[in-house]
């Protein structure tokens, strides 16, 4: 187990509204080690992007961190003043956003934006910054990097713009990169290239990556571990192979069943009935129980705690119940044995 670069402990993100406080993310915990890619997956509205925004310190009112802690490299950062957080965000945290065209400033050339970021966070002269920027563009697979330095974002294709955004996120050698849907706006062939590039670059630099996506295929190809979010909470987490091939939570199983299978000609895709509840209108008990085909009465009344074993962590009464039944059976056998022993004692 590598040293933790990012630790999110019991994070709650809430919105102050006229009707009270609405919690969009609640009691969320996750850890990412050096050189590790953690995939954060779930439907729209699950709280994936909001979690990444909170880690970066980019929440805007009325959103705020209501509880919990965020630690980067052993330093707590969620309570830092804005100026200190800006320096950390540029130097030790990078971001790759969903739409590369909006992530880049249209009024400045690619070279201007890379050089400015490098000089703002590293002790480099203008010539050194330009040389580093060209090297980064070459490393991210941008052809003719010297020429691309003098071009504006609108003059590049979507795939090239995303490569520039990756170079921009890595130019100050950050410890952590938050990648929010980095392949959504790209065609399928370009998606595969960006996924391969992200894996190679982060491994080479030893960078921890929080990969936010709704695409289970991207998770399977890129991530080392995965955290599945539903209604602002982690319902299952663990190694990618374990979670994707042997899901323990019905929501994770539903996500996997909805993926088309090669060779399954004519077969209907499975679907999860219903829709995710609004943050301010969560049902009692497990938030997934109205959509769960295996829901029990207990699921409707009590929120399941997260329990962990050697392979994964899951918050589901179906996963907890067998252990409870075994424990109760053991208690029953012990009680019966004691009664029998008392009955054998002569008066």
Secondary structure by P-SEA (a helix, b strand, c coil): cccccbbbcbbbbbbbcccccccccccccccccccbbbbbbbccccaaaaaaaaaaccccccccccbbbbbccccccccccaaaaaaaaaccbbbbcccccccccccccaaaaaaaaaaacccccaaaaaaaaaaaaaaacccccccccccccccccaaaaaaaaaaaaacccccbbbbccccccccaaaaaaaaaaaaaaaaaabbbbbcccccaaaaaacccbbbbbccccccccccaaaaaaccccaaaaaaaaaccccccccbbbbbbcccccccccccccccccccccccccccccccccccccccccccccccaaaaaaaaaaaaaaaaaaaaaaaaaccc
